[in-house]
Every structure is written in structure tokens, then in C-alpha cells.
Amino acid sequence: LFRWDEHLERFFESAAVYDMAIEYDRDELTAAARRLVSEQALDSCYVRPVAFYGYGRLGIDPTAPTSVPTRVAMACWPWGAYLGDDALERGIDVGVSSWRKNASEAVPATAKTGGAYVNSVLASQEATRDGYDEALLLDSEGTVAEGPGENLFLVRDGELYTPGLAADVLDGVTR
């Protein structure tokens, strides 16, 4: 499981931003992931744990007046290179999206959450419609932020550059 400890750390930190109590500890989630991959006999795959508010009542605040329980699910499936098997060899076509990356003041960029993915979905759909392989999201100031599903890096003269967290980017594990 590639950098599993870091992914779990972000999972728990993201849940904390939304006051979600995860009922399983890291060892239990690790065992579940290993079992899931093993039972499906996958040599290479994508593992996605998700935490979500369960049932109980309808409302905007799941913590008041009584808490809605947090539930956890985990899925895995075969998944090759994110942008296609030949993307590293041939490169990809990227278009700057008309959608801007959510500002952290609106949706916490440091938390990896399902609702925040709507922004990435819109940018990806636009890129596909416009004939691009991927979108490039700018922040609210118009500077480079990230892709819909990845952090961005530039290598120039042997130096590695990536947008700072002030650019409202997800503090990705590969970052």
C-alpha cells in the first residue's frame, strides 16, 4: 500500500476538519485494506477509504442537536496510470479551466472531502469537452494551483517548484 500511513494520516485529519469521529483505528483500516486487496487478488489497484455521515435525521449540521453517526467504507479496483498508460511517454494536452480552485475560506483545501471534488469534476468535464486530457486549475488570484486530481510540479534548472499551500491546494501525499 503506497505511502499508506501518510494517506491514513490525511484521512483522519480531513475527518477532524468536519468533526467526524472515525470508529476504526489505523491498524483496523490497514487490515481491512490488505484484506480487500488480497481477496480480490489484485497486483495493482487503487484503494479508497471514505468516511461519511450516516442516517438519523436530515439537516445541514450533522452534529446538532444530536449527532448523525459517521460511517466508513473502503473500496478498491484495478487502476493503471491516472492519465493513461502512455501519458508519461507522449505527454498530455492540458487546458486552463475557466473554473477556479475553491478558496480555503470557502471549502478547506487541506481536507480531502467529497464535496470539494465537485470543483474538480467541473474542471475535468470542461477539459474533456474542450478536447484536453486534463485541466489546470488556477486559484482565486489567478495563479497556478493544481490539477483536478493531482498536485503540480515544475522542474527548471534542476530545481523543483510547486504551488504553496496558500494557493488553496490539497496538501497531497505525493507533494
Salt bridges, closest charged atoms under 4 A:
GLU6 OE2 - ARG3 NE 3.60
GLU9 OE1 - ARG26 NH2 2.89
GLU39 OE2 - ARG35 NE 2.72
ASP86 OD2 - ARG90 NE 3.15
ASP133 OD2 - ARG90 NH1 3.77
GLU146 OE2 - LYS101 NZ 2.88
ASP171 OD1 - ARG175 NE 3.43
